[in-house]
Amino acid sequence: MDEEALMRGRVYGADHDDPDPGPKPGRAYRELCGGPLDGLLLDVTGRGADELRDGAALWTEIGRYGPGGHAHYTPRPADPRRWDWTGDSR
């Protein structure tokens, strides 16, 4: 994903009524690939190297377990700017 395409994406957690749900300048993002959050951007600004290496379990209502469930994403080994979906949990 080039910088221009990245800046057009929607950020995970942005309110559906937000008139500007895209990324903000000066912040760091990862692209979520696959699963229920496919195509969203995750703001990782301020996260340490350990957190970035571990990935994230993100709240979502549209995953396998519905409201209260989590979608799990981990960095892609060949391109850590992209995080791949590894499954859902409660």
N, C-alpha and C positions, 0 to 999 in steps of 0.2 A: 504494500500500500504506500503510495507516495504521499508527501506532506499535504498536497492539495486535497486528495481524496480523504485523508484522515480528518481534515478540518471540516468536511461536509457531514461527518457521521453524527449519530445521536449518542449521548453519554448515558450509560447505565445509571439509573436513579433519578434522571431528570424527570420532572413533573410533566405529565401528558399535556397540560395546559401551558407549559413554559413556551413563550414565543421564540426563545433561542435555546433549544435543547442540545446544541452542539458544543464541541470542545472550546475551551477558553485559551487564549494565548498565554504562554508561560507555564502551562501545566503539562504533565507527562501522562500519556495514555497507552493502553494496550488494546488491540482489537480482539474481541471475543469471536471465536470461530466454531460453528456447529452448535448443536443443542438449542435450548429455548431462548438463549440470549444472543444468538448468531447475529453478527454485524454491529452490535453495540460496542461502544468504547468504554473502557474502565479507567477511571482516573486513578493513577498510581502515584501521584505527586506526594513526595515525602516518605514513601515506603522504603524500607531498608533492603539491602541485597538479599537477606534471608527471606523476607516476605515475598519479594519478586520471584525468587527461585521456587518457593512453595506454591505459588498460585493463589487461588481464592475459592471459597464456597460462598456463593452469592444468593441472597434471598430472591425468590421468584414465585409468582403465582401461576406461571404458565408451564412449569416443569411437570414431571411425572407425578409428583405428590401434591400438586395444587398449592393453595395458600399455605405458607409456612415452610414450604420446601426450599431446597437449595440446589443450585446448579454448580457443579465443580469444574473449574478451569485451571489448566497448568500450562506453563510456557512451552512453546514448540521448540525442541532442541535446536533445529536449524535456523530458527527465526524467533527469538524470545520476545519480539514486539507483538507477536500473535500468540494468543492463549487458546488452546484447544479444549473443547468440552470433553470431560472424562466420565460424566454420569450425573445422576441426581440422587439426593438423599432427603430424608425428613428433617 
